[in-house]
Amino acid sequence: MSADILIVFTILGIAVVFLVTEWIPMEVTALLVLGAVALTGLTTPAEALSGFSNPAVVTVWAVFILSGGLTRTGVANMIGRLVLKLSGRSETLLIVVIMTCAGIMSAIMNNVAVAALMMPVVMDIARSTNTPASRLLMPLAYGSLLGGLTTQIGTPPNILVSEALRNQGLEPFTLFDFTPVGLAVFAAGVAFMAWIGRHLLPNRDLQHDPRDKDARPLSEQYDLEEHMPRLAVPRGSTLVGKSIADIRIATILGVNVVGISRRGRVMAAPAPSEILQAEDGLIVESGGGGAGKLKKELFSLGQLQMEPESSLLDDLITDSVRMVEMTVAQNADVIGRTISQLGFRNRFGVNVIAIRRDTVVQRAHLQDRCLNGGDILLVQVSRSNLDKLQQEKDFVQLQEVSSDVLIDRYDLDHRIMALRVHPGSHLIGRSLKDSRLGATIGIGVVALVQAGRIVSMPEPETPLQAEDLLLVIGRPDDLDLLQALTEFRVEQAVAREWKALETEDAGLVEAMLSPHTTLVGKTLRELHFREKYGLTVLAIWREGKIYRSDDLRDMALRFGDAMLLYGKRSHFSLLGREPDFLVLTASAQEHPNLAKAKVSLPIMAGVLFPVMMGWLPIYLSAVIGAAIMVLTRCLTMEEAYRAIEWKGIFLIAGMLPLGAALDSTGAARFLATAVVDTAGAFGPMAVMAGLMALTFMATCVIPTAALVVLMVPIILSTAADMGVAPYPMMMAMAMAASASFMTPISHPANVMVMGPGGYRFIDYIKVGVPLTLVVFATVLLVMPFFWPFTP
């Protein structure tokens, strides 16, 4: 083994580890691989960068734009609705029609886009036919994957193997070379799902597992009635005359007001400006614990009593803790981000007490404040951490301040208060973080008197004890509001009240992040979701588990999450127009530009026809077609950029140089020799079966595009060593890479249906493994008839 082969195997091994673990984003891994092969001399710098101009990469992004054009003009939606009208109510026929429809569109469109496009329609069909969504969404995802096997442009692996053949001086696969074998695999897959696989789909006994999603109303699927107490406003309460927004009930108690029971009638989805009246009953979605938990929360708030203390400012500045002003640098990385997003306490080791912007001082609810260049932050910092803070490039002009400055400039003598934790309070034993004082009413705990000892800047994990004295900075009005909320009477809402929340004007809907979203990892708090869209997130369904109100605001969103939303139905379509979200009902989708359908269809035909006739290569035809799609305003340039799966593009472009290095260094031939020595005696069919099996297993952990790039040189060398044609092995490997059924993480289409379908990881194994075996057997059976091994 030469030094170059050893180097390329080392790079390959490290890349695979990073791709499997995702310790860093996969596209970053690919770019690091690109740099590594260039720096080690395995390729020239020009060769390392050639992946970005590779015809396969160009074809992939151009097809994404073409797919986006067909979606935006409603062509795909019209096909889907027309075909699905033929399905009737038979579950078997539904599965056949859904998979066939998805497969037809996936032959010329990106399969993730097809799944996203058809999901709202399939969800509506599930509701109208009383069929559990879990019985239809997995067939939808699998149908889109199977359909991609039937043409050269149906899936990136097909494009990649075709271009690899061209680069080796061999005749590449043409547009429909995949069709005979692909159609056989598609037919076998649909038949399996319709008559055998559907019996493996989840259809659980709801009496024994009420969490499972099925065809019941959304309120029952999410057990809303079990988590909908009523908060009654007593006569004479200080809450009377205040608006819902004024009492900040969602922030303080972690509940969402979904209705108001007033004089025998129910007002659904009240506006935040709605004024409370005596004897109103606020119907709230309370998350886990229901009425019992709410009673405890209100009792705990009542046990926090403000006590008179003198010289509280003296406790802010001690020998070990200082008060410091620091200015946000004009080029700081923290600009535009909130205190909460930055994790200020953990990252910088300080408590932010106030923010001064020009002449305005902000002292409350600082966690959600975005920082600007030039902002002056008043922070509490330990003396031991002060030197480290002075090294931070994001902050300049650090200077300690005295008690006089705290009074004159920040008015803290009127803002610092003492709260006593009385015996019997439910706060006892909770940590400061779990007490949610900062998150709920925007007060910051700056010191703690515990067992007669003052603890400045207590850690968030510090547990509270009876008789603790909390020194906090906030507004007296906030504490008055806390006491006012304890006046609520907690009652259980009656059935007629929560059923009345579903009206013509207001109701429930599910939504999820779209395939091209930029919001993965963002929280609802960061998105200001309620304020922006006028909808309340009641629950999130993630990997078979329901997360409720009190967990949601700071939960980072993931692709595949299903969010249960409540609000005015007119707001559903507002959310449906957002490219970051997919609302799971067809009526809420953004209306396509149907007038352009008569333009986009001829454009797509114009892309395919010259390729079929051999007049133009697919990459050139696809680019021209994509440009014309934008030129004719079938979609805007911004929509075209959004339609491209940039992660996949960078992944392919970055990994292609490693594939070239495997070939040029002899590493691929080294591996091919090992393959031939091990399985060559059993013939090319056995070798192809082994390579397919390896590819099937690798798709569970390695992105398909990266896997194909790595497998191509090995297969070409193996075929050359055995003296057989490379075409059957290349096509078989591409199909194995695209048939990613066995886990939800093996393909984005699988992840997309996981939340709305209520699937668990084991469901993909139960259905995906047998389907993979069907594809495996069909390819081995059919391939020799169309692509023999003879050169």
MILONU-68666 format. One line per 8 residues: number of its first residue (from 1); their letters; for each residue x, y, z of C-alpha. Coordinates in steps of 0.25 Angstrom, whole numbers, always signed. Example, Ala and Ser with C-alpha at 12.3 -4.5 7.8 and 13.67 -1.06 7.14 Angstrom:
2
1> AS> +49,-18,+31 ~ +55,-4,+29
//
This chain:
791
1> MSADILIV> +0,+0,+0 ~ +6,+13,-5 ~ +7,+26,+4 ~ -4,+33,-5 ~ -14,+21,-3 ~ -11,+22,+12 ~ -14,+37,+12 ~ -27,+35,+4
9> FTILGIAV> -32,+24,+13 ~ -29,+33,+25 ~ -37,+45,+19 ~ -48,+35,+15 ~ -49,+29,+29 ~ -49,+43,+36 ~ -60,+48,+26 ~ -69,+35,+28
17> VFLVTEWI> -68,+37,+43 ~ -72,+52,+42 ~ -83,+49,+32 ~ -89,+38,+41 ~ -88,+45,+54 ~ -91,+59,+48 ~ -82,+66,+59 ~ -81,+77,+48
25> PMEVTALL> -90,+79,+37 ~ -89,+70,+25 ~ -86,+80,+15 ~ -75,+86,+24 ~ -69,+72,+24 ~ -70,+71,+9 ~ -62,+85,+8 ~ -52,+80,+18
33> VLGAVALT> -50,+68,+9 ~ -48,+76,-3 ~ -37,+84,+4 ~ -31,+72,+10 ~ -29,+65,-4 ~ -23,+78,-10 ~ -14,+81,+2 ~ -8,+67,+2
41> GLTTPAEA> -5,+67,-13 ~ -15,+56,-16 ~ -22,+66,-26 ~ -18,+79,-32 ~ -25,+91,-27 ~ -32,+92,-40 ~ -37,+78,-39 ~ -41,+80,-25
49> LSGFSNPA> -50,+91,-29 ~ -55,+84,-42 ~ -67,+78,-34 ~ -75,+91,-34 ~ -74,+91,-50 ~ -77,+76,-51 ~ -88,+73,-61 ~ -95,+64,-50
57> VVTVWAVF> -95,+76,-40 ~ -100,+85,-50 ~ -111,+75,-54 ~ -115,+73,-40 ~ -117,+88,-37 ~ -124,+91,-50 ~ -134,+79,-48 ~ -137,+85,-34
65> ILSGGLTR> -141,+98,-41 ~ -149,+91,-51 ~ -156,+84,-40 ~ -159,+97,-33 ~ -165,+102,-46 ~ -175,+91,-47 ~ -179,+92,-33 ~ -180,+107,-33
73> TGVANMIG> -189,+107,-45 ~ -198,+96,-39 ~ -195,+85,-50 ~ -191,+75,-40 ~ -203,+78,-31 ~ -213,+77,-42 ~ -207,+63,-46 ~ -208,+59,-31
81> RLVLKLSG> -222,+63,-29 ~ -227,+57,-42 ~ -220,+44,-39 ~ -225,+43,-25 ~ -239,+45,-29 ~ -239,+31,-34 ~ -235,+25,-21 ~ -248,+23,-14
89> RSETLLIV> -248,+19,+0 ~ -241,+5,-1 ~ -228,+6,+7 ~ -221,-4,-3 ~ -226,+5,-15 ~ -222,+18,-7 ~ -208,+12,-5 ~ -206,+8,-20
97> VIMTCAGI> -211,+22,-25 ~ -203,+30,-15 ~ -190,+23,-18 ~ -193,+23,-33 ~ -196,+38,-33 ~ -184,+41,-25 ~ -175,+31,-34 ~ -180,+38,-47
105> MSAIMNNV> -176,+52,-42 ~ -163,+47,-36 ~ -158,+42,-49 ~ -157,+57,-54 ~ -157,+64,-40 ~ -149,+64,-27 ~ -155,+53,-18 ~ -154,+62,-6
113> AVAALMMP> -162,+73,-13 ~ -172,+62,-18 ~ -174,+57,-3 ~ -176,+71,+2 ~ -186,+75,-9 ~ -195,+63,-7 ~ -195,+62,+8 ~ -206,+73,+10
121> VVMDIARS> -214,+65,+0 ~ -212,+52,+6 ~ -215,+57,+20 ~ -228,+63,+15 ~ -231,+49,+8 ~ -228,+42,+21 ~ -238,+51,+29 ~ -249,+50,+18
129> TNTPASRL> -248,+34,+17 ~ -246,+32,+32 ~ -233,+26,+29 ~ -221,+27,+39 ~ -210,+36,+33 ~ -200,+26,+38 ~ -206,+16,+27 ~ -203,+26,+16
137> LMPLAYGS> -191,+35,+18 ~ -180,+25,+19 ~ -185,+19,+5 ~ -185,+33,+0 ~ -170,+35,+4 ~ -167,+21,-1 ~ -174,+24,-14 ~ -166,+36,-17
145> LLGGLTTQ> -153,+29,-15 ~ -157,+17,-24 ~ -162,+27,-35 ~ -148,+34,-35 ~ -142,+20,-39 ~ -149,+21,-53 ~ -141,+32,-60 ~ -127,+38,-61
153> IGTPPNIL> -132,+51,-54 ~ -141,+45,-44 ~ -131,+44,-33 ~ -116,+50,-31 ~ -110,+36,-31 ~ -115,+33,-45 ~ -109,+46,-50 ~ -96,+44,-43
161> VSEALRNQ> -93,+30,-48 ~ -97,+34,-62 ~ -87,+46,-62 ~ -76,+36,-55 ~ -77,+27,-68 ~ -76,+39,-77 ~ -63,+43,-69 ~ -57,+30,-71
169> GLEPFTLF> -59,+31,-86 ~ -71,+21,-86 ~ -85,+23,-92 ~ -93,+29,-81 ~ -107,+25,-77 ~ -118,+33,-85 ~ -131,+39,-79 ~ -139,+26,-80
177> DFTPVGLA> -128,+15,-79 ~ -132,+14,-64 ~ -147,+12,-68 ~ -148,-3,-71 ~ -142,-8,-58 ~ -147,+4,-50 ~ -161,+1,-54 ~ -160,-13,-50
185> VFAAGVAF> -155,-9,-37 ~ -166,+1,-35 ~ -177,-9,-39 ~ -171,-19,-29 ~ -170,-8,-18 ~ -184,-3,-20 ~ -190,-17,-20 ~ -182,-21,-7
193> MAWIGRHL> -187,-9,+0 ~ -202,-10,-5 ~ -203,-25,-1 ~ -193,-28,+9 ~ -186,-16,+14 ~ -199,-9,+18 ~ -201,-20,+29 ~ -188,-16,+35
201> LPNRDLQH> -191,-1,+36 ~ -195,+4,+50 ~ -209,+3,+53 ~ -209,+2,+68 ~ -220,-1,+78 ~ -224,+13,+83 ~ -230,+8,+96 ~ -216,+3,+100
209> DPRDKDAR> -207,+14,+94 ~ -215,+27,+93 ~ -203,+35,+89 ~ -203,+29,+75 ~ -208,+37,+64 ~ -219,+32,+55 ~ -232,+37,+48 ~ -238,+43,+60
217> PLSEQYDL> -240,+58,+61 ~ -227,+66,+64 ~ -233,+70,+78 ~ -234,+55,+82 ~ -220,+51,+75 ~ -213,+61,+84 ~ -222,+58,+96 ~ -226,+73,+97
225> EEHMPRLA> -238,+71,+106 ~ -229,+65,+117 ~ -221,+78,+117 ~ -231,+88,+116 ~ -235,+94,+130 ~ -242,+107,+132 ~ -237,+119,+139 ~ -249,+127,+145
233> VPRGSTLV> -248,+142,+148 ~ -255,+145,+161 ~ -264,+157,+163 ~ -256,+168,+169 ~ -243,+163,+164 ~ -232,+172,+160 ~ -231,+165,+146 ~ -245,+170,+142
241> GKSIADIR> -242,+181,+131 ~ -229,+176,+127 ~ -226,+170,+114 ~ -221,+156,+111 ~ -208,+162,+106 ~ -207,+171,+119 ~ -207,+159,+129 ~ -196,+151,+120
249> IATILGVN> -202,+138,+124 ~ -195,+130,+113 ~ -181,+135,+118 ~ -184,+134,+133 ~ -192,+121,+134 ~ -187,+114,+121 ~ -202,+113,+117 ~ -209,+117,+104
257> VVGISRRG> -223,+124,+104 ~ -231,+117,+93 ~ -245,+122,+97 ~ -253,+130,+107 ~ -266,+125,+113 ~ -275,+137,+116 ~ -289,+137,+120 ~ -292,+123,+114
265> RVMAAPAP> -285,+125,+101 ~ -271,+121,+96 ~ -262,+132,+89 ~ -252,+124,+81 ~ -238,+129,+79 ~ -239,+142,+86 ~ -230,+153,+81 ~ -219,+157,+91
273> SEILQAED> -226,+171,+93 ~ -239,+164,+98 ~ -243,+171,+111 ~ -246,+161,+123 ~ -259,+162,+130 ~ -264,+157,+144 ~ -268,+142,+143 ~ -260,+140,+130
281> GLIVESGG> -255,+126,+129 ~ -242,+126,+121 ~ -241,+112,+114 ~ -226,+109,+114 ~ -217,+98,+108 ~ -208,+95,+120 ~ -198,+85,+115 ~ -195,+73,+124
289> GGAGKLKK> -202,+72,+138 ~ -215,+80,+134 ~ -223,+86,+145 ~ -215,+80,+157 ~ -202,+86,+152 ~ -208,+100,+149 ~ -213,+100,+164 ~ -199,+97,+169
297> ELFSLGQL> -193,+108,+160 ~ -203,+118,+165 ~ -200,+114,+179 ~ -185,+115,+177 ~ -187,+129,+172 ~ -195,+133,+184 ~ -184,+128,+193 ~ -174,+138,+187
305> QMEPESSL> -175,+151,+196 ~ -168,+164,+194 ~ -161,+168,+207 ~ -155,+181,+211 ~ -140,+181,+211 ~ -130,+192,+213 ~ -116,+194,+206 ~ -120,+184,+195
313> LDDLITDS> -110,+191,+185 ~ -99,+188,+195 ~ -101,+173,+192 ~ -98,+175,+177 ~ -84,+180,+178 ~ -75,+171,+187 ~ -61,+167,+188 ~ -63,+156,+178
321> VRMVEMTV> -74,+162,+169 ~ -74,+175,+162 ~ -84,+183,+153 ~ -78,+187,+140 ~ -82,+195,+128 ~ -78,+189,+114 ~ -81,+194,+100 ~ -84,+185,+88
329> AQNADVIG> -74,+187,+77 ~ -79,+192,+64 ~ -74,+179,+57 ~ -78,+169,+68 ~ -83,+155,+65 ~ -94,+157,+75 ~ -101,+168,+68 ~ -115,+164,+63
337> RTISQLGF> -116,+153,+73 ~ -123,+152,+87 ~ -118,+150,+101 ~ -125,+137,+101 ~ -120,+132,+87 ~ -106,+136,+92 ~ -107,+128,+105 ~ -100,+140,+112
345> RNRFGVNV> -98,+134,+125 ~ -92,+121,+120 ~ -84,+128,+109 ~ -78,+140,+116 ~ -81,+137,+131 ~ -89,+150,+134 ~ -103,+154,+138 ~ -109,+165,+129
353> IAIRRDTV> -115,+175,+138 ~ -119,+186,+128 ~ -117,+190,+114 ~ -115,+205,+110 ~ -117,+209,+96 ~ -115,+224,+94 ~ -123,+230,+105 ~ -133,+219,+107
361> VQRAHLQD> -130,+209,+118 ~ -137,+195,+117 ~ -137,+187,+130 ~ -148,+177,+129 ~ -150,+165,+119 ~ -136,+166,+114 ~ -135,+151,+109 ~ -142,+155,+97
369> RCLNGGDI> -135,+168,+93 ~ -127,+168,+81 ~ -113,+175,+82 ~ -109,+186,+74 ~ -95,+192,+72 ~ -92,+203,+82 ~ -102,+197,+92 ~ -96,+198,+107
377> LLVQVSRS> -99,+186,+115 ~ -99,+187,+130 ~ -94,+173,+135 ~ -91,+166,+148 ~ -78,+159,+147 ~ -69,+151,+157 ~ -55,+157,+159 ~ -49,+144,+154
385> NLDKLQQE> -56,+145,+141 ~ -54,+160,+139 ~ -40,+158,+132 ~ -46,+148,+122 ~ -57,+157,+119 ~ -47,+168,+115 ~ -42,+159,+105 ~ -55,+158,+98
393> KDFVQLQE> -54,+165,+84 ~ -69,+167,+84 ~ -69,+177,+95 ~ -61,+189,+97 ~ -59,+201,+108 ~ -61,+192,+120 ~ -62,+200,+133 ~ -66,+197,+147
401> VSSDVLID> -78,+205,+152 ~ -81,+210,+167 ~ -94,+209,+174 ~ -96,+224,+171 ~ -96,+221,+156 ~ -106,+209,+159 ~ -115,+219,+165 ~ -113,+231,+156
409> RYDLDHRI> -112,+225,+143 ~ -120,+212,+144 ~ -130,+215,+156 ~ -127,+202,+162 ~ -130,+206,+176 ~ -145,+206,+171 ~ -143,+193,+163 ~ -136,+184,+173
417> MALRVHPG> -146,+176,+182 ~ -145,+164,+192 ~ -154,+152,+190 ~ -156,+142,+202 ~ -159,+127,+199 ~ -168,+123,+210 ~ -169,+109,+216 ~ -179,+100,+208
425> SHLIGRSL> -176,+107,+195 ~ -175,+98,+183 ~ -163,+105,+179 ~ -155,+98,+190 ~ -145,+88,+183 ~ -146,+94,+170 ~ -134,+101,+164 ~ -134,+115,+160
433> KDSRLGAT> -135,+111,+146 ~ -147,+103,+148 ~ -154,+114,+156 ~ -155,+121,+142 ~ -155,+135,+149 ~ -146,+141,+138 ~ -154,+134,+127 ~ -168,+137,+133
441> IGIGVVAL> -168,+151,+138 ~ -154,+156,+133 ~ -148,+158,+147 ~ -133,+154,+149 ~ -128,+148,+162 ~ -115,+155,+165 ~ -112,+150,+179 ~ -118,+139,+189
449> VQAGRIVS> -118,+140,+204 ~ -118,+125,+208 ~ -116,+120,+222 ~ -111,+134,+226 ~ -100,+134,+215 ~ -101,+143,+203 ~ -98,+137,+190 ~ -95,+147,+179
457> MPEPETPL> -98,+142,+165 ~ -104,+129,+169 ~ -103,+118,+159 ~ -116,+114,+151 ~ -115,+100,+157 ~ -115,+105,+171 ~ -127,+99,+178 ~ -137,+107,+186
465> QAEDLLLV> -139,+105,+201 ~ -150,+110,+211 ~ -148,+124,+216 ~ -138,+127,+204 ~ -138,+142,+201 ~ -136,+145,+186 ~ -130,+158,+182 ~ -136,+162,+169
473> IGRPDDLD> -136,+173,+159 ~ -150,+176,+152 ~ -162,+185,+153 ~ -171,+185,+165 ~ -183,+184,+155 ~ -178,+171,+150 ~ -179,+165,+164 ~ -193,+172,+166
481> LLQALTEF> -197,+164,+153 ~ -192,+151,+159 ~ -201,+153,+171 ~ -212,+157,+162 ~ -211,+144,+155 ~ -213,+136,+168 ~ -227,+141,+168 ~ -231,+132,+157
489> RVEQAVAR> -240,+120,+161 ~ -235,+107,+154 ~ -247,+99,+149 ~ -248,+87,+139 ~ -254,+92,+126 ~ -267,+84,+122 ~ -267,+76,+109 ~ -277,+86,+102
497> EWKALETE> -267,+97,+104 ~ -255,+91,+98 ~ -263,+85,+87 ~ -269,+99,+84 ~ -254,+104,+81 ~ -255,+97,+67 ~ -264,+107,+59 ~ -265,+112,+44
505> DAGLVEAM> -255,+123,+48 ~ -245,+116,+57 ~ -240,+102,+58 ~ -228,+93,+59 ~ -218,+90,+48 ~ -204,+83,+47 ~ -192,+89,+41 ~ -177,+85,+39
513> LSPHTTLV> -164,+91,+34 ~ -163,+91,+19 ~ -152,+84,+12 ~ -145,+97,+9 ~ -147,+103,+22 ~ -137,+112,+29 ~ -143,+110,+43 ~ -137,+97,+47
521> GKTLRELH> -131,+99,+61 ~ -139,+112,+64 ~ -149,+113,+75 ~ -163,+118,+75 ~ -158,+129,+85 ~ -148,+134,+75 ~ -158,+133,+63 ~ -168,+141,+71
529> FREKYGLT> -178,+131,+65 ~ -191,+136,+72 ~ -188,+150,+69 ~ -184,+148,+54 ~ -195,+138,+50 ~ -206,+140,+60 ~ -206,+125,+63 ~ -204,+117,+76
537> VLAIWREG> -195,+105,+76 ~ -202,+95,+86 ~ -193,+83,+84 ~ -182,+77,+76 ~ -181,+63,+72 ~ -167,+58,+71 ~ -163,+43,+69 ~ -175,+38,+75
545> KIYRSDDL> -176,+47,+87 ~ -185,+59,+90 ~ -178,+72,+95 ~ -188,+82,+101 ~ -189,+97,+104 ~ -179,+98,+116 ~ -168,+91,+108 ~ -170,+98,+95
553> RDMALRFG> -165,+113,+95 ~ -150,+109,+96 ~ -150,+96,+89 ~ -142,+96,+76 ~ -150,+92,+64 ~ -146,+80,+56 ~ -149,+75,+42 ~ -160,+65,+43
561> DAMLLYGK> -167,+72,+55 ~ -182,+73,+54 ~ -188,+85,+61 ~ -202,+86,+66 ~ -207,+100,+63 ~ -220,+107,+68 ~ -225,+120,+63 ~ -233,+127,+53
569> RSHFSLLG> -235,+119,+40 ~ -232,+131,+32 ~ -218,+131,+38 ~ -215,+117,+33 ~ -214,+122,+19 ~ -204,+133,+24 ~ -195,+122,+29 ~ -197,+114,+17
577> REPDFLVL> -191,+125,+8 ~ -178,+125,+17 ~ -167,+117,+9 ~ -162,+112,+23 ~ -175,+104,+27 ~ -184,+93,+21 ~ -198,+94,+26 ~ -204,+80,+25
585> TASAQEHP> -217,+83,+19 ~ -219,+86,+4 ~ -228,+98,+6 ~ -217,+106,+14 ~ -206,+104,+3 ~ -202,+116,-5 ~ -210,+117,-17 ~ -201,+113,-29
593> NLAKAKVS> -199,+122,-41 ~ -208,+113,-50 ~ -208,+123,-62 ~ -193,+119,-64 ~ -196,+104,-64 ~ -198,+105,-79 ~ -184,+110,-80 ~ -176,+101,-70
601> LPIMAGVL> -181,+88,-76 ~ -176,+92,-90 ~ -163,+96,-84 ~ -161,+83,-77 ~ -165,+76,-90 ~ -155,+84,-97 ~ -144,+80,-87 ~ -147,+65,-88
609> FPVMMGWL> -149,+64,-103 ~ -135,+68,-108 ~ -129,+59,-98 ~ -137,+47,-103 ~ -133,+50,-117 ~ -119,+51,-113 ~ -117,+66,-118 ~ -113,+72,-105
617> PIYLSAVI> -107,+66,-92 ~ -116,+66,-80 ~ -108,+76,-72 ~ -109,+87,-83 ~ -123,+84,-86 ~ -127,+85,-71 ~ -119,+98,-69 ~ -126,+105,-81
625> GAAIMVLT> -140,+100,-76 ~ -137,+105,-62 ~ -133,+119,-68 ~ -146,+119,-77 ~ -154,+115,-64 ~ -149,+128,-57 ~ -150,+137,-70 ~ -164,+133,-72
633> RCLTMEEA> -167,+136,-58 ~ -172,+122,-55 ~ -164,+125,-42 ~ -156,+136,-37 ~ -141,+136,-35 ~ -142,+136,-20 ~ -152,+124,-21 ~ -142,+117,-31
641> YRAIEWKG> -131,+119,-20 ~ -140,+113,-9 ~ -144,+101,-18 ~ -129,+97,-19 ~ -125,+87,-8 ~ -111,+94,-5 ~ -107,+84,+5 ~ -107,+73,-5
649> IFLIAGML> -100,+82,-16 ~ -88,+85,-6 ~ -88,+71,-2 ~ -86,+65,-16 ~ -77,+76,-20 ~ -68,+74,-8 ~ -68,+59,-9 ~ -65,+58,-24
657> PLGAALDS> -50,+61,-22 ~ -49,+50,-12 ~ -55,+40,-22 ~ -45,+45,-32 ~ -34,+43,-22 ~ -39,+29,-19 ~ -37,+26,-34 ~ -24,+33,-37
665> TGAARFLA> -16,+28,-25 ~ -20,+13,-28 ~ -28,+13,-15 ~ -41,+9,-23 ~ -33,-2,-30 ~ -27,-7,-17 ~ -42,-9,-11 ~ -47,-15,-24
673> TAVVDTAG> -36,-25,-24 ~ -40,-29,-10 ~ -55,-30,-14 ~ -51,-39,-26 ~ -42,-48,-18 ~ -53,-49,-8 ~ -65,-51,-17 ~ -60,-52,-31
681> AFGPMAVM> -60,-67,-31 ~ -75,-67,-30 ~ -77,-58,-42 ~ -81,-44,-45 ~ -95,-46,-40 ~ -90,-49,-26 ~ -81,-37,-27 ~ -92,-28,-31
689> AGLMALTF> -101,-34,-20 ~ -90,-31,-10 ~ -88,-17,-14 ~ -103,-15,-14 ~ -104,-20,+0 ~ -92,-12,+5 ~ -99,+1,-1 ~ -113,-3,+5
697> MATCVIPT> -106,-3,+19 ~ -98,+9,+17 ~ -110,+18,+13 ~ -115,+16,+27 ~ -103,+25,+32 ~ -96,+32,+20 ~ -103,+42,+11 ~ -107,+36,-2
705> AALVVLMV> -99,+46,-11 ~ -86,+44,-3 ~ -88,+29,-3 ~ -90,+29,-18 ~ -77,+37,-21 ~ -69,+28,-12 ~ -75,+15,-18 ~ -73,+19,-33
713> PIILSTAA> -58,+17,-34 ~ -58,+4,-26 ~ -69,-2,-36 ~ -62,+3,-48 ~ -49,-3,-44 ~ -56,-16,-40 ~ -63,-17,-53 ~ -50,-15,-60
721> DMGVAPYP> -43,-25,-52 ~ -53,-36,-55 ~ -54,-32,-69 ~ -69,-29,-69 ~ -77,-17,-73 ~ -79,-7,-62 ~ -93,-3,-66 ~ -101,-13,-58
729> MMMAMAMA> -93,-11,-45 ~ -93,+4,-46 ~ -109,+4,-48 ~ -111,-6,-37 ~ -102,+2,-28 ~ -110,+15,-31 ~ -123,+8,-29 ~ -119,+3,-16
737> ASASFMTP> -114,+17,-11 ~ -127,+23,-15 ~ -136,+12,-9 ~ -133,+18,+5 ~ -145,+11,+13 ~ -139,+5,+25 ~ -138,+17,+35 ~ -145,+31,+36
745> ISHPANVM> -131,+38,+35 ~ -127,+31,+22 ~ -135,+41,+14 ~ -141,+54,+16 ~ -155,+49,+10 ~ -155,+39,+22 ~ -152,+49,+32 ~ -163,+58,+26
753> VMGPGGYR> -174,+48,+29 ~ -170,+44,+42 ~ -177,+55,+51 ~ -190,+56,+43 ~ -191,+41,+42 ~ -187,+38,+57 ~ -177,+28,+53 ~ -166,+23,+62
761> FIDYIKVG> -152,+18,+58 ~ -156,+4,+58 ~ -167,+6,+48 ~ -157,+9,+37 ~ -150,-4,+41 ~ -162,-13,+41 ~ -167,-8,+27 ~ -154,-3,+21
769> VPLTLVVF> -145,-15,+22 ~ -155,-25,+15 ~ -157,-14,+4 ~ -142,-13,+3 ~ -141,-28,+1 ~ -152,-27,-10 ~ -144,-17,-17 ~ -131,-25,-16
777> ATVLLVMP> -138,-37,-21 ~ -145,-30,-33 ~ -132,-23,-37 ~ -124,-36,-37 ~ -135,-43,-45 ~ -138,-33,-55 ~ -124,-26,-58 ~ -117,-37,-66
785> FFWPFTP> -129,-36,-76 ~ -127,-22,-79 ~ -112,-20,-76 ~ -104,-32,-77 ~ -90,-33,-72 ~ -83,-36,-85 ~ -75,-24,-90
//
